[in-house]
Amino acid sequence: MNFYDHQLNAEVIDDKIFVICHYYNLDDNLHRVACFNDKENQWDKAADMNVCRSGMSTCVIENLPNASDYAYKHREKLIEKRKKMLKRKCNSPSVDVATGLNLLWLPRF
């Protein structure tokens, strides 16, 4: 998977690599989350972020006693949505699976 962005963060959660990226150009702001599918050796779109973020960072804290206070309240729905997304395949090599955009017109940094 190609990431065309200026901010990129990765973490391992539930034995999966998740990458959060921010891509900006004058016409669009893209905020995406991708997950590495080790069974197929490819990156898959995990979700779109619903809030614009800048200067973001990530971390994983092990054994946090009140982790549920910080976790997304509808995580199970996201997991089901992600499973459905993973079933869909992207057959075009010119389409970025994280953004769903045609890479032929994206600027390369």
N, C-alpha and C positions, 0 to 999 in steps of 0.2 A: 504494500500500500504506500502511496506517496502522500506525504503531508506537506502541503503548501501553506505555510503559516509562519508567524513570527513568535508564537508562544506555544510550547509543547510540554506537557507533563505526563508522566507515566507512573502507575502503581500496580502492584500485584494484589488482587482481591479475589478470594475464593479460588486460588490457583489459576487465575486468568490475568493476563496483562491488559490493563485498560489504559488508553491514551486519551487525554483531553487536549484538544487543540483549538486554537483561535486563529482564524484567517481573516484578514481585513484587506479590502480594496475600496476604491471610491464608491463603487456601486453596491457593495454587499458586505455584511458582517456574518461570518459563519462560525458557529460554536458547536463543535461535534465531539462525540465520545465514540471511540472505536475499541474493539476487543479482539485480541488475537485468538484465532481458532486453531489450536495446535493439531487437531485431528486432520484438518485440511491444509494446514500450513498457509493460512491466509488471514488477512484482517477483515473484520466485518463491522458494519455500522452497529453501534450499541444504542445510541440515543442522540437526540438533539437536546441541547441545553435550552431551557426556556428563559434564561436570564443572561443578558450580555455581561461578560466578565473580562476584566483586563488586569494584567499583572498577577495572574492566579498562581497558586502553588498547590501541591498535594502532599499528603502524608498518610500513613497508615499507623494507627496506634493499636498495639496488641493488648488484650485483656483490660480494656477500658470498662470499668464497672457500670457506668451509666451510658453505654454506647447507644442504647435505644433513644436517648434524648437527642442524639445527633444524627441518627439514621433517617433516611427518607421514609415517611410513614406508610407509603404505598409501595414498598419495595417488591412485594410479591407480584403486583401488576406489572412493574418494570421487567421483572424476570420473565414473565409470560410473554410480554411484548418483545423482549430480546430473543426468546426462543423462536418466535414467529419470524423475526427478521433474519435469524441465522438460517432458516429453512430456504429463504429466498437467495438466489445466486445472482451474481452480477457477471454476465458473460462477455461484456465488452471490455477489452483491455484499456480503453481510453476513458473509462468511467471510474472515478474514485469511490470506493465502497463506503468510505466514512462520510463523504459529503453527498454522494449521488450525482456529482457534477461532472460534466464533460471536461477532461483535463486538457483538451486541445486548446482551449481559450484561456486557461488560467496562467497567470504570469509565474515564472519560475524564479525563486529567490536564490 
